[in-house]
């Protein structure tokens, strides 16, 4: 969220917007992480953006969003050595 001039909005403004629109602030964080993972961004980068202490913590919370990860890994290695 930003101001009309492109500068970042004050955090209180975002909190107020969430309240007015019935959105939990934490849902924005979860949505951001979900979109990054669905776009194929690696777990270490997502973990760093979220400020998690480790990528393992991020995986514990978001691994359900990567159901095809094992199949993708198998296809990649098959292509590399096949």
mmCIF file of the N, C-alpha and C atoms, coordinates in Angstrom:
data_MODEL
# 
_entry.id   MODEL 
# 
loop_
_atom_site.group_PDB 
_atom_site.id 
_atom_site.type_symbol 
_atom_site.label_atom_id 
_atom_site.label_alt_id 
_atom_site.label_comp_id 
_atom_site.label_asym_id 
_atom_site.label_entity_id 
_atom_site.label_seq_id 
_atom_site.pdbx_PDB_ins_code 
_atom_site.Cartn_x 
_atom_site.Cartn_y 
_atom_site.Cartn_z 
_atom_site.occupancy 
_atom_site.B_iso_or_equiv 
_atom_site.pdbx_formal_charge 
_atom_site.auth_seq_id 
_atom_site.auth_comp_id 
_atom_site.auth_asym_id 
_atom_site.auth_atom_id 
_atom_site.pdbx_PDB_model_num 
ATOM 1   N N  . UNK A 1 1  ? 0.853   -1.169  0.000   1.00 0.00 ? 1  UNK A N  1 
ATOM 2   C CA . UNK A 1 1  ? 0.000   0.000   0.000   1.00 0.00 ? 1  UNK A CA 1 
ATOM 3   C C  . UNK A 1 1  ? 0.899   1.232   0.000   1.00 0.00 ? 1  UNK A C  1 
ATOM 4   N N  . UNK A 1 2  ? 0.550   2.177   -0.837  1.00 0.00 ? 2  UNK A N  1 
ATOM 5   C CA . UNK A 1 2  ? 1.363   3.391   -0.901  1.00 0.00 ? 2  UNK A CA 1 
ATOM 6   C C  . UNK A 1 2  ? 0.463   4.615   -1.023  1.00 0.00 ? 2  UNK A C  1 
ATOM 7   N N  . UNK A 1 3  ? 1.086   5.747   -0.837  1.00 0.00 ? 3  UNK A N  1 
ATOM 8   C CA . UNK A 1 3  ? 0.395   7.020   -0.980  1.00 0.00 ? 3  UNK A CA 1 
ATOM 9   C C  . UNK A 1 3  ? 0.236   7.324   -2.478  1.00 0.00 ? 3  UNK A C  1 
ATOM 10  N N  . UNK A 1 4  ? -0.629  8.261   -2.837  1.00 0.00 ? 4  UNK A N  1 
ATOM 11  C CA . UNK A 1 4  ? -0.790  8.615   -4.252  1.00 0.00 ? 4  UNK A CA 1 
ATOM 12  C C  . UNK A 1 4  ? 0.515   9.053   -4.932  1.00 0.00 ? 4  UNK A C  1 
ATOM 13  N N  . UNK A 1 5  ? 1.474   9.586   -4.143  1.00 0.00 ? 5  UNK A N  1 
ATOM 14  C CA . UNK A 1 5  ? 2.742   10.024  -4.732  1.00 0.00 ? 5  UNK A CA 1 
ATOM 15  C C  . UNK A 1 5  ? 3.760   8.879   -4.846  1.00 0.00 ? 5  UNK A C  1 
ATOM 16  N N  . UNK A 1 6  ? 3.345   7.653   -4.461  1.00 0.00 ? 6  UNK A N  1 
ATOM 17  C CA . UNK A 1 6  ? 4.225   6.501   -4.583  1.00 0.00 ? 6  UNK A CA 1 
ATOM 18  C C  . UNK A 1 6  ? 5.051   6.196   -3.353  1.00 0.00 ? 6  UNK A C  1 
ATOM 19  N N  . UNK A 1 7  ? 5.050   7.081   -2.379  1.00 0.00 ? 7  UNK A N  1 
ATOM 20  C CA . UNK A 1 7  ? 5.798   6.838   -1.145  1.00 0.00 ? 7  UNK A CA 1 
ATOM 21  C C  . UNK A 1 7  ? 5.046   5.813   -0.298  1.00 0.00 ? 7  UNK A C  1 
ATOM 22  N N  . UNK A 1 8  ? 5.777   5.042   0.520   1.00 0.00 ? 8  UNK A N  1 
ATOM 23  C CA . UNK A 1 8  ? 5.107   4.048   1.363   1.00 0.00 ? 8  UNK A CA 1 
ATOM 24  C C  . UNK A 1 8  ? 4.095   4.690   2.299   1.00 0.00 ? 8  UNK A C  1 
ATOM 25  N N  . UNK A 1 9  ? 2.996   3.991   2.496   1.00 0.00 ? 9  UNK A N  1 
ATOM 26  C CA . UNK A 1 9  ? 1.986   4.463   3.442   1.00 0.00 ? 9  UNK A CA 1 
ATOM 27  C C  . UNK A 1 9  ? 2.465   4.191   4.862   1.00 0.00 ? 9  UNK A C  1 
ATOM 28  N N  . UNK A 1 10 ? 2.011   4.983   5.773   1.00 0.00 ? 10 UNK A N  1 
ATOM 29  C CA . UNK A 1 10 ? 2.337   4.774   7.185   1.00 0.00 ? 10 UNK A CA 1 
ATOM 30  C C  . UNK A 1 10 ? 1.665   3.478   7.637   1.00 0.00 ? 10 UNK A C  1 
ATOM 31  N N  . UNK A 1 11 ? 2.348   2.661   8.444   1.00 0.00 ? 11 UNK A N  1 
ATOM 32  C CA . UNK A 1 11 ? 1.765   1.386   8.882   1.00 0.00 ? 11 UNK A CA 1 
ATOM 33  C C  . UNK A 1 11 ? 0.389   1.510   9.520   1.00 0.00 ? 11 UNK A C  1 
ATOM 34  N N  . UNK A 1 12 ? 0.145   2.607   10.227  1.00 0.00 ? 12 UNK A N  1 
ATOM 35  C CA . UNK A 1 12 ? -1.163  2.797   10.848  1.00 0.00 ? 12 UNK A CA 1 
ATOM 36  C C  . UNK A 1 12 ? -2.240  2.902   9.775   1.00 0.00 ? 12 UNK A C  1 
ATOM 37  N N  . UNK A 1 13 ? -1.904  3.513   8.639   1.00 0.00 ? 13 UNK A N  1 
ATOM 38  C CA . UNK A 1 13 ? -2.865  3.627   7.548   1.00 0.00 ? 13 UNK A CA 1 
ATOM 39  C C  . UNK A 1 13 ? -3.279  2.252   7.050   1.00 0.00 ? 13 UNK A C  1 
ATOM 40  N N  . UNK A 1 14 ? -2.319  1.348   6.950   1.00 0.00 ? 14 UNK A N  1 
ATOM 41  C CA . UNK A 1 14 ? -2.614  -0.009  6.494   1.00 0.00 ? 14 UNK A CA 1 
ATOM 42  C C  . UNK A 1 14 ? -3.488  -0.728  7.516   1.00 0.00 ? 14 UNK A C  1 
ATOM 43  N N  . UNK A 1 15 ? -3.184  -0.576  8.783   1.00 0.00 ? 15 UNK A N  1 
ATOM 44  C CA . UNK A 1 15 ? -3.995  -1.196  9.831   1.00 0.00 ? 15 UNK A CA 1 
ATOM 45  C C  . UNK A 1 15 ? -5.429  -0.667  9.787   1.00 0.00 ? 15 UNK A C  1 
ATOM 46  N N  . UNK A 1 16 ? -5.560  0.636   9.597   1.00 0.00 ? 16 UNK A N  1 
ATOM 47  C CA . UNK A 1 16 ? -6.895  1.225   9.522   1.00 0.00 ? 16 UNK A CA 1 
ATOM 48  C C  . UNK A 1 16 ? -7.648  0.711   8.297   1.00 0.00 ? 16 UNK A C  1 
ATOM 49  N N  . UNK A 1 17 ? -6.965  0.580   7.165   1.00 0.00 ? 17 UNK A N  1 
ATOM 50  C CA . UNK A 1 17 ? -7.595  0.046   5.958   1.00 0.00 ? 17 UNK A CA 1 
ATOM 51  C C  . UNK A 1 17 ? -8.094  -1.371  6.206   1.00 0.00 ? 17 UNK A C  1 
ATOM 52  N N  . UNK A 1 18 ? -7.272  -2.183  6.877   1.00 0.00 ? 18 UNK A N  1 
ATOM 53  C CA . UNK A 1 18 ? -7.657  -3.568  7.178   1.00 0.00 ? 18 UNK A CA 1 
ATOM 54  C C  . UNK A 1 18 ? -8.937  -3.599  8.021   1.00 0.00 ? 18 UNK A C  1 
ATOM 55  N N  . UNK A 1 19 ? -8.977  -2.783  9.060   1.00 0.00 ? 19 UNK A N  1 
ATOM 56  C CA . UNK A 1 19 ? -10.168 -2.750  9.918   1.00 0.00 ? 19 UNK A CA 1 
ATOM 57  C C  . UNK A 1 19 ? -11.405 -2.331  9.132   1.00 0.00 ? 19 UNK A C  1 
ATOM 58  N N  . UNK A 1 20 ? -11.287 -1.301  8.309   1.00 0.00 ? 20 UNK A N  1 
ATOM 59  C CA . UNK A 1 20 ? -12.431 -0.814  7.532   1.00 0.00 ? 20 UNK A CA 1 
ATOM 60  C C  . UNK A 1 20 ? -12.945 -1.866  6.561   1.00 0.00 ? 20 UNK A C  1 
ATOM 61  N N  . UNK A 1 21 ? -12.047 -2.705  6.044   1.00 0.00 ? 21 UNK A N  1 
ATOM 62  C CA . UNK A 1 21 ? -12.418 -3.667  5.016   1.00 0.00 ? 21 UNK A CA 1 
ATOM 63  C C  . UNK A 1 21 ? -12.568 -5.099  5.535   1.00 0.00 ? 21 UNK A C  1 
ATOM 64  N N  . UNK A 1 22 ? -12.516 -5.263  6.853   1.00 0.00 ? 22 UNK A N  1 
ATOM 65  C CA . UNK A 1 22 ? -12.715 -6.576  7.445   1.00 0.00 ? 22 UNK A CA 1 
ATOM 66  C C  . UNK A 1 22 ? -11.621 -7.577  7.110   1.00 0.00 ? 22 UNK A C  1 
ATOM 67  N N  . UNK A 1 23 ? -10.413 -7.079  6.926   1.00 0.00 ? 23 UNK A N  1 
ATOM 68  C CA . UNK A 1 23 ? -9.268  -7.938  6.605   1.00 0.00 ? 23 UNK A CA 1 
ATOM 69  C C  . UNK A 1 23 ? -8.368  -8.007  7.833   1.00 0.00 ? 23 UNK A C  1 
ATOM 70  N N  . UNK A 1 24 ? -7.985  -9.235  8.203   1.00 0.00 ? 24 UNK A N  1 
ATOM 71  C CA . UNK A 1 24 ? -7.025  -9.359  9.292   1.00 0.00 ? 24 UNK A CA 1 
ATOM 72  C C  . UNK A 1 24 ? -5.644  -9.004  8.742   1.00 0.00 ? 24 UNK A C  1 
ATOM 73  N N  . UNK A 1 25 ? -4.929  -8.184  9.466   1.00 0.00 ? 25 UNK A N  1 
ATOM 74  C CA . UNK A 1 25 ? -3.607  -7.738  9.015   1.00 0.00 ? 25 UNK A CA 1 
ATOM 75  C C  . UNK A 1 25 ? -2.704  -8.937  8.741   1.00 0.00 ? 25 UNK A C  1 
ATOM 76  N N  . UNK A 1 26 ? -2.758  -9.955  9.594   1.00 0.00 ? 26 UNK A N  1 
ATOM 77  C CA . UNK A 1 26 ? -1.906  -11.130 9.426   1.00 0.00 ? 26 UNK A CA 1 
ATOM 78  C C  . UNK A 1 26 ? -2.222  -11.867 8.124   1.00 0.00 ? 26 UNK A C  1 
ATOM 79  N N  . UNK A 1 27 ? -3.449  -11.765 7.646   1.00 0.00 ? 27 UNK A N  1 
ATOM 80  C CA . UNK A 1 27 ? -3.824  -12.415 6.381   1.00 0.00 ? 27 UNK A CA 1 
ATOM 81  C C  . UNK A 1 27 ? -3.032  -11.842 5.209   1.00 0.00 ? 27 UNK A C  1 
ATOM 82  N N  . UNK A 1 28 ? -2.683  -10.556 5.282   1.00 0.00 ? 28 UNK A N  1 
ATOM 83  C CA . UNK A 1 28 ? -1.876  -9.950  4.219   1.00 0.00 ? 28 UNK A CA 1 
ATOM 84  C C  . UNK A 1 28 ? -0.495  -10.598 4.173   1.00 0.00 ? 28 UNK A C  1 
ATOM 85  N N  . UNK A 1 29 ? 0.075   -10.851 5.337   1.00 0.00 ? 29 UNK A N  1 
ATOM 86  C CA . UNK A 1 29 ? 1.390   -11.498 5.436   1.00 0.00 ? 29 UNK A CA 1 
ATOM 87  C C  . UNK A 1 29 ? 1.321   -12.914 4.869   1.00 0.00 ? 29 UNK A C  1 
ATOM 88  N N  . UNK A 1 30 ? 0.295   -13.654 5.272   1.00 0.00 ? 30 UNK A N  1 
ATOM 89  C CA . UNK A 1 30 ? 0.139   -15.027 4.801   1.00 0.00 ? 30 UNK A CA 1 
ATOM 90  C C  . UNK A 1 30 ? -0.085  -15.041 3.279   1.00 0.00 ? 30 UNK A C  1 
ATOM 91  N N  . UNK A 1 31 ? -0.882  -14.116 2.802   1.00 0.00 ? 31 UNK A N  1 
ATOM 92  C CA . UNK A 1 31 ? -1.132  -14.032 1.362   1.00 0.00 ? 31 UNK A CA 1 
ATOM 93  C C  . UNK A 1 31 ? 0.134   -13.720 0.580   1.00 0.00 ? 31 UNK A C  1 
ATOM 94  N N  . UNK A 1 32 ? 0.942   -12.836 1.121   1.00 0.00 ? 32 UNK A N  1 
ATOM 95  C CA . UNK A 1 32 ? 2.212   -12.476 0.475   1.00 0.00 ? 32 UNK A CA 1 
ATOM 96  C C  . UNK A 1 32 ? 3.106   -13.706 0.354   1.00 0.00 ? 32 UNK A C  1 
ATOM 97  N N  . UNK A 1 33 ? 3.248   -14.435 1.453   1.00 0.00 ? 33 UNK A N  1 
ATOM 98  C CA . UNK A 1 33 ? 4.084   -15.641 1.438   1.00 0.00 ? 33 UNK A CA 1 
ATOM 99  C C  . UNK A 1 33 ? 3.527   -16.670 0.463   1.00 0.00 ? 33 UNK A C  1 
ATOM 100 N N  . UNK A 1 34 ? 2.224   -16.840 0.462   1.00 0.00 ? 34 UNK A N  1 
ATOM 101 C CA . UNK A 1 34 ? 1.590   -17.810 -0.430  1.00 0.00 ? 34 UNK A CA 1 
ATOM 102 C C  . UNK A 1 34 ? 1.835   -17.468 -1.894  1.00 0.00 ? 34 UNK A C  1 
ATOM 103 N N  . UNK A 1 35 ? 1.705   -16.205 -2.239  1.00 0.00 ? 35 UNK A N  1 
ATOM 104 C CA . UNK A 1 35 ? 1.934   -15.785 -3.620  1.00 0.00 ? 35 UNK A CA 1 
ATOM 105 C C  . UNK A 1 35 ? 3.378   -15.998 -4.032  1.00 0.00 ? 35 UNK A C  1 
ATOM 106 N N  . UNK A 1 36 ? 4.318   -15.706 -3.150  1.00 0.00 ? 36 UNK A N  1 
ATOM 107 C CA . UNK A 1 36 ? 5.733   -15.925 -3.464  1.00 0.00 ? 36 UNK A CA 1 
ATOM 108 C C  . UNK A 1 36 ? 6.018   -17.397 -3.728  1.00 0.00 ? 36 UNK A C  1 
ATOM 109 N N  . UNK A 1 37 ? 5.515   -18.265 -2.855  1.00 0.00 ? 37 UNK A N  1 
ATOM 110 C CA . UNK A 1 37 ? 5.757   -19.701 -3.018  1.00 0.00 ? 37 UNK A CA 1 
ATOM 111 C C  . UNK A 1 37 ? 5.086   -20.236 -4.280  1.00 0.00 ? 37 UNK A C  1 
ATOM 112 N N  . UNK A 1 38 ? 3.878   -19.785 -4.568  1.00 0.00 ? 38 UNK A N  1 
ATOM 113 C CA . UNK A 1 38 ? 3.194   -20.213 -5.792  1.00 0.00 ? 38 UNK A CA 1 
ATOM 114 C C  . UNK A 1 38 ? 3.913   -19.734 -7.046  1.00 0.00 ? 38 UNK A C  1 
ATOM 115 N N  . UNK A 1 39 ? 4.671   -18.650 -6.921  1.00 0.00 ? 39 UNK A N  1 
ATOM 116 C CA . UNK A 1 39 ? 5.440   -18.127 -8.054  1.00 0.00 ? 39 UNK A CA 1 
ATOM 117 C C  . UNK A 1 39 ? 6.785   -18.835 -8.204  1.00 0.00 ? 39 UNK A C  1 
ATOM 118 N N  . UNK A 1 40 ? 7.070   -19.777 -7.293  1.00 0.00 ? 40 UNK A N  1 
ATOM 119 C CA . UNK A 1 40 ? 8.307   -20.542 -7.395  1.00 0.00 ? 40 UNK A CA 1 
ATOM 120 C C  . UNK A 1 40 ? 9.508   -19.919 -6.702  1.00 0.00 ? 40 UNK A C  1 
ATOM 121 N N  . UNK A 1 41 ? 9.272   -18.917 -5.873  1.00 0.00 ? 41 UNK A N  1 
ATOM 122 C CA . UNK A 1 41 ? 10.376  -18.308 -5.129  1.00 0.00 ? 41 UNK A CA 1 
ATOM 123 C C  . UNK A 1 41 ? 10.865  -19.315 -4.094  1.00 0.00 ? 41 UNK A C  1 
ATOM 124 N N  . UNK A 1 42 ? 12.184  -19.443 -3.954  1.00 0.00 ? 42 UNK A N  1 
ATOM 125 C CA . UNK A 1 42 ? 12.704  -20.473 -3.054  1.00 0.00 ? 42 UNK A CA 1 
ATOM 126 C C  . UNK A 1 42 ? 12.376  -20.164 -1.592  1.00 0.00 ? 42 UNK A C  1 
ATOM 127 N N  . UNK A 1 43 ? 12.270  -21.233 -0.824  1.00 0.00 ? 43 UNK A N  1 
ATOM 128 C CA . UNK A 1 43 ? 11.818  -21.143 0.558   1.00 0.00 ? 43 UNK A CA 1 
ATOM 129 C C  . UNK A 1 43 ? 12.734  -20.288 1.423   1.00 0.00 ? 43 UNK A C  1 
ATOM 130 N N  . UNK A 1 44 ? 14.017  -20.300 1.139   1.00 0.00 ? 44 UNK A N  1 
ATOM 131 C CA . UNK A 1 44 ? 14.972  -19.498 1.918   1.00 0.00 ? 44 UNK A CA 1 
ATOM 132 C C  . UNK A 1 44 ? 14.684  -18.003 1.746   1.00 0.00 ? 44 UNK A C  1 
ATOM 133 N N  . UNK A 1 45 ? 14.395  -17.593 0.527   1.00 0.00 ? 45 UNK A N  1 
ATOM 134 C CA . UNK A 1 45 ? 14.070  -16.181 0.273   1.00 0.00 ? 45 UNK A CA 1 
ATOM 135 C C  . UNK A 1 45 ? 12.766  -15.779 0.942   1.00 0.00 ? 45 UNK A C  1 
ATOM 136 N N  . UNK A 1 46 ? 11.765  -16.645 0.843   1.00 0.00 ? 46 UNK A N  1 
ATOM 137 C CA . UNK A 1 46 ? 10.483  -16.347 1.484   1.00 0.00 ? 46 UNK A CA 1 
ATOM 138 C C  . UNK A 1 46 ? 10.666  -16.256 2.994   1.00 0.00 ? 46 UNK A C  1 
ATOM 139 N N  . UNK A 1 47 ? 11.414  -17.180 3.545   1.00 0.00 ? 47 UNK A N  1 
ATOM 140 C CA . UNK A 1 47 ? 11.673  -17.186 4.979   1.00 0.00 ? 47 UNK A CA 1 
ATOM 141 C C  . UNK A 1 47 ? 12.341  -15.889 5.431   1.00 0.00 ? 47 UNK A C  1 
ATOM 142 N N  . UNK A 1 48 ? 13.310  -15.434 4.661   1.00 0.00 ? 48 UNK A N  1 
ATOM 143 C CA . UNK A 1 48 ? 14.004  -14.185 5.000   1.00 0.00 ? 48 UNK A CA 1 
ATOM 144 C C  . UNK A 1 48 ? 13.056  -12.995 4.947   1.00 0.00 ? 48 UNK A C  1 
ATOM 145 N N  . UNK A 1 49 ? 12.190  -12.948 3.934   1.00 0.00 ? 49 UNK A N  1 
ATOM 146 C CA . UNK A 1 49 ? 11.234  -11.841 3.816   1.00 0.00 ? 49 UNK A CA 1 
ATOM 147 C C  . UNK A 1 49 ? 10.266  -11.810 4.984   1.00 0.00 ? 49 UNK A C  1 
ATOM 148 N N  . UNK A 1 50 ? 9.909   -12.997 5.487   1.00 0.00 ? 50 UNK A N  1 
ATOM 149 C CA . UNK A 1 50 ? 8.962   -13.079 6.590   1.00 0.00 ? 50 UNK A CA 1 
ATOM 150 C C  . UNK A 1 50 ? 9.631   -12.850 7.943   1.00 0.00 ? 50 UNK A C  1 
ATOM 151 N N  . UNK A 1 51 ? 10.962  -12.902 7.962   1.00 0.00 ? 51 UNK A N  1 
ATOM 152 C CA . UNK A 1 51 ? 11.681  -12.720 9.208   1.00 0.00 ? 51 UNK A CA 1 
ATOM 153 C C  . UNK A 1 51 ? 11.680  -13.962 10.081  1.00 0.00 ? 51 UNK A C  1 
ATOM 154 N N  . UNK A 1 52 ? 11.428  -15.116 9.466   1.00 0.00 ? 52 UNK A N  1 
ATOM 155 C CA . UNK A 1 52 ? 11.455  -16.364 10.230  1.00 0.00 ? 52 UNK A CA 1 
ATOM 156 C C  . UNK A 1 52 ? 12.886  -16.696 10.626  1.00 0.00 ? 52 UNK A C  1 
ATOM 157 N N  . UNK A 1 53 ? 13.026  -17.415 11.717  1.00 0.00 ? 53 UNK A N  1 
ATOM 158 C CA . UNK A 1 53 ? 14.356  -17.768 12.217  1.00 0.00 ? 53 UNK A CA 1 
ATOM 159 C C  . UNK A 1 53 ? 15.036  -18.818 11.348  1.00 0.00 ? 53 UNK A C  1 
ATOM 160 N N  . UNK A 1 54 ? 14.252  -19.571 10.582  1.00 0.00 ? 54 UNK A N  1 
ATOM 161 C CA . UNK A 1 54 ? 14.831  -20.590 9.711   1.00 0.00 ? 54 UNK A CA 1 
ATOM 162 C C  . UNK A 1 54 ? 13.853  -20.932 8.591   1.00 0.00 ? 54 UNK A C  1 
ATOM 163 N N  . UNK A 1 55 ? 14.404  -21.505 7.528   1.00 0.00 ? 55 UNK A N  1 
ATOM 164 C CA . UNK A 1 55 ? 13.555  -21.957 6.425   1.00 0.00 ? 55 UNK A CA 1 
ATOM 165 C C  . UNK A 1 55 ? 12.675  -23.117 6.889   1.00 0.00 ? 55 UNK A C  1 
ATOM 166 N N  . UNK A 1 56 ? 13.155  -23.891 7.873   1.00 0.00 ? 56 UNK A N  1 
ATOM 167 C CA . UNK A 1 56 ? 12.363  -24.998 8.405   1.00 0.00 ? 56 UNK A CA 1 
ATOM 168 C C  . UNK A 1 56 ? 11.061  -24.488 9.017   1.00 0.00 ? 56 UNK A C  1 
ATOM 169 N N  . UNK A 1 57 ? 11.133  -23.368 9.685   1.00 0.00 ? 57 UNK A N  1 
ATOM 170 C CA . UNK A 1 57 ? 9.928   -22.790 10.281  1.00 0.00 ? 57 UNK A CA 1 
ATOM 171 C C  . UNK A 1 57 ? 8.930   -22.419 9.182   1.00 0.00 ? 57 UNK A C  1 
ATOM 172 N N  . UNK A 1 58 ? 9.431   -21.809 8.124   1.00 0.00 ? 58 UNK A N  1 
ATOM 173 C CA . UNK A 1 58 ? 8.577   -21.420 7.001   1.00 0.00 ? 58 UNK A CA 1 
ATOM 174 C C  . UNK A 1 58 ? 7.961   -22.655 6.364   1.00 0.00 ? 58 UNK A C  1 
ATOM 175 N N  . UNK A 1 59 ? 8.753   -23.703 6.174   1.00 0.00 ? 59 UNK A N  1 
ATOM 176 C CA . UNK A 1 59 ? 8.228   -24.947 5.609   1.00 0.00 ? 59 UNK A CA 1 
ATOM 177 C C  . UNK A 1 59 ? 7.139   -25.546 6.488   1.00 0.00 ? 59 UNK A C  1 
ATOM 178 N N  . UNK A 1 60 ? 7.310   -25.484 7.800   1.00 0.00 ? 60 UNK A N  1 
ATOM 179 C CA . UNK A 1 60 ? 6.291   -26.023 8.705   1.00 0.00 ? 60 UNK A CA 1 
ATOM 180 C C  . UNK A 1 60 ? 4.946   -25.337 8.511   1.00 0.00 ? 60 UNK A C  1 
ATOM 181 N N  . UNK A 1 61 ? 4.973   -24.067 8.207   1.00 0.00 ? 61 UNK A N  1 
ATOM 182 C CA . UNK A 1 61 ? 3.738   -23.302 8.061   1.00 0.00 ? 61 UNK A CA 1 
ATOM 183 C C  . UNK A 1 61 ? 3.173   -23.387 6.646   1.00 0.00 ? 61 UNK A C  1 
ATOM 184 N N  . UNK A 1 62 ? 4.044   -23.361 5.628   1.00 0.00 ? 62 UNK A N  1 
ATOM 185 C CA . UNK A 1 62 ? 3.585   -23.192 4.250   1.00 0.00 ? 62 UNK A CA 1 
ATOM 186 C C  . UNK A 1 62 ? 3.791   -24.397 3.328   1.00 0.00 ? 62 UNK A C  1 
ATOM 187 N N  . UNK A 1 63 ? 4.262   -25.520 3.837   1.00 0.00 ? 63 UNK A N  1 
ATOM 188 C CA . UNK A 1 63 ? 4.553   -26.661 2.962   1.00 0.00 ? 63 UNK A CA 1 
ATOM 189 C C  . UNK A 1 63 ? 3.313   -27.172 2.233   1.00 0.00 ? 63 UNK A C  1 
ATOM 190 N N  . UNK A 1 64 ? 2.135   -26.958 2.798   1.00 0.00 ? 64 UNK A N  1 
ATOM 191 C CA . UNK A 1 64 ? 0.909   -27.401 2.131   1.00 0.00 ? 64 UNK A CA 1 
ATOM 192 C C  . UNK A 1 64 ? 0.678   -26.675 0.797   1.00 0.00 ? 64 UNK A C  1 
ATOM 193 N N  . UNK A 1 65 ? 1.380   -25.571 0.583   1.00 0.00 ? 65 UNK A N  1 
ATOM 194 C CA . UNK A 1 65 ? 1.225   -24.817 -0.658  1.00 0.00 ? 65 UNK A CA 1 
ATOM 195 C C  . UNK A 1 65 ? 2.126   -25.344 -1.777  1.00 0.00 ? 65 UNK A C  1 
ATOM 196 N N  . UNK A 1 66 ? 2.918   -26.362 -1.480  1.00 0.00 ? 66 UNK A N  1 
ATOM 197 C CA . UNK A 1 66 ? 3.863   -26.888 -2.460  1.00 0.00 ? 66 UNK A CA 1 
ATOM 198 C C  . UNK A 1 66 ? 3.639   -28.378 -2.711  1.00 0.00 ? 66 UNK A C  1 
ATOM 199 N N  . UNK A 1 67 ? 2.389   -28.781 -3.033  1.00 0.00 ? 67 UNK A N  1 
ATOM 200 C CA . UNK A 1 67 ? 2.109   -30.206 -3.170  1.00 0.00 ? 67 UNK A CA 1 
ATOM 201 C C  . UNK A 1 67 ? 2.829   -30.866 -4.339  1.00 0.00 ? 67 UNK A C  1 
ATOM 202 N N  . UNK A 1 68 ? 3.149   -30.137 -5.387  1.00 0.00 ? 68 UNK A N  1 
ATOM 203 C CA . UNK A 1 68 ? 3.807   -30.720 -6.547  1.00 0.00 ? 68 UNK A CA 1 
ATOM 204 C C  . UNK A 1 68 ? 5.319   -30.592 -6.529  1.00 0.00 ? 68 UNK A C  1 
ATOM 205 N N  . UNK A 1 69 ? 5.880   -30.171 -5.406  1.00 0.00 ? 69 UNK A N  1 
ATOM 206 C CA . UNK A 1 69 ? 7.318   -29.917 -5.344  1.00 0.00 ? 69 UNK A CA 1 
ATOM 207 C C  . UNK A 1 69 ? 8.136   -31.179 -5.590  1.00 0.00 ? 69 UNK A C  1 
ATOM 208 N N  . UNK A 1 70 ? 7.708   -32.312 -5.049  1.00 0.00 ? 70 UNK A N  1 
ATOM 209 C CA . UNK A 1 70 ? 8.469   -33.543 -5.224  1.00 0.00 ? 70 UNK A CA 1 
ATOM 210 C C  . UNK A 1 70 ? 8.424   -34.003 -6.679  1.00 0.00 ? 70 UNK A C  1 
ATOM 211 N N  . UNK A 1 71 ? 7.272   -33.886 -7.292  1.00 0.00 ? 71 UNK A N  1 
ATOM 212 C CA . UNK A 1 71 ? 7.150   -34.270 -8.703  1.00 0.00 ? 71 UNK A CA 1 
ATOM 213 C C  . UNK A 1 71 ? 8.014   -33.377 -9.586  1.00 0.00 ? 71 UNK A C  1 
ATOM 214 N N  . UNK A 1 72 ? 8.045   -32.097 -9.265  1.00 0.00 ? 72 UNK A N  1 
ATOM 215 C CA . UNK A 1 72 ? 8.872   -31.161 -10.035 1.00 0.00 ? 72 UNK A CA 1 
ATOM 216 C C  . UNK A 1 72 ? 10.350  -31.492 -9.877  1.00 0.00 ? 72 UNK A C  1 
ATOM 217 N N  . UNK A 1 73 ? 10.762  -31.857 -8.668  1.00 0.00 ? 73 UNK A N  1 
ATOM 218 C CA . UNK A 1 73 ? 12.157  -32.228 -8.432  1.00 0.00 ? 73 UNK A CA 1 
ATOM 219 C C  . UNK A 1 73 ? 12.512  -33.498 -9.199  1.00 0.00 ? 73 UNK A C  1 
ATOM 220 N N  . UNK A 1 74 ? 11.617  -34.462 -9.197  1.00 0.00 ? 74 UNK A N  1 
ATOM 221 C CA . UNK A 1 74 ? 11.865  -35.714 -9.926  1.00 0.00 ? 74 UNK A CA 1 
ATOM 222 C C  . UNK A 1 74 ? 11.974  -35.458 -11.418 1.00 0.00 ? 74 UNK A C  1 
ATOM 223 N N  . UNK A 1 75 ? 11.106  -34.612 -11.953 1.00 0.00 ? 75 UNK A N  1 
ATOM 224 C CA . UNK A 1 75 ? 11.162  -34.288 -13.385 1.00 0.00 ? 75 UNK A CA 1 
ATOM 225 C C  . UNK A 1 75 ? 12.446  -33.559 -13.736 1.00 0.00 ? 75 UNK A C  1 
ATOM 226 N N  . UNK A 1 76 ? 12.895  -32.669 -12.859 1.00 0.00 ? 76 UNK A N  1 
ATOM 227 C CA . UNK A 1 76 ? 14.120  -31.906 -13.130 1.00 0.00 ? 76 UNK A CA 1 
ATOM 228 C C  . UNK A 1 76 ? 15.336  -32.820 -13.156 1.00 0.00 ? 76 UNK A C  1 
ATOM 229 N N  . UNK A 1 77 ? 15.427  -33.751 -12.211 1.00 0.00 ? 77 UNK A N  1 
ATOM 230 C CA . UNK A 1 77 ? 16.584  -34.631 -12.187 1.00 0.00 ? 77 UNK A CA 1 
ATOM 231 C C  . UNK A 1 77 ? 16.517  -35.627 -13.334 1.00 0.00 ? 77 UNK A C  1 
ATOM 232 N N  . UNK A 1 78 ? 15.311  -36.052 -13.693 1.00 0.00 ? 78 UNK A N  1 
ATOM 233 C CA . UNK A 1 78 ? 15.161  -36.951 -14.836 1.00 0.00 ? 78 UNK A CA 1 
ATOM 234 C C  . UNK A 1 78 ? 15.627  -36.274 -16.130 1.00 0.00 ? 78 UNK A C  1 
ATOM 235 N N  . UNK A 1 79 ? 15.281  -35.018 -16.271 1.00 0.00 ? 79 UNK A N  1 
ATOM 236 C CA . UNK A 1 79 ? 15.708  -34.257 -17.450 1.00 0.00 ? 79 UNK A CA 1 
ATOM 237 C C  . UNK A 1 79 ? 17.225  -34.086 -17.463 1.00 0.00 ? 79 UNK A C  1 
ATOM 238 N N  . UNK A 1 80 ? 17.802  -33.831 -16.283 1.00 0.00 ? 80 UNK A N  1 
ATOM 239 C CA . UNK A 1 80 ? 19.247  -33.599 -16.189 1.00 0.00 ? 80 UNK A CA 1 
ATOM 240 C C  . UNK A 1 80 ? 20.062  -34.846 -16.500 1.00 0.00 ? 80 UNK A C  1 
ATOM 241 N N  . UNK A 1 81 ? 19.611  -36.003 -16.062 1.00 0.00 ? 81 UNK A N  1 
ATOM 242 C CA . UNK A 1 81 ? 20.413  -37.221 -16.277 1.00 0.00 ? 81 UNK A CA 1 
ATOM 243 C C  . UNK A 1 81 ? 19.831  -38.149 -17.329 1.00 0.00 ? 81 UNK A C  1 
ATOM 244 N N  . UNK A 1 82 ? 18.586  -37.856 -17.742 1.00 0.00 ? 82 UNK A N  1 
ATOM 245 C CA . UNK A 1 82 ? 17.907  -38.756 -18.682 1.00 0.00 ? 82 UNK A CA 1 
ATOM 246 C C  . UNK A 1 82 ? 18.291  -38.464 -20.078 1.00 0.00 ? 82 UNK A C  1 
# 
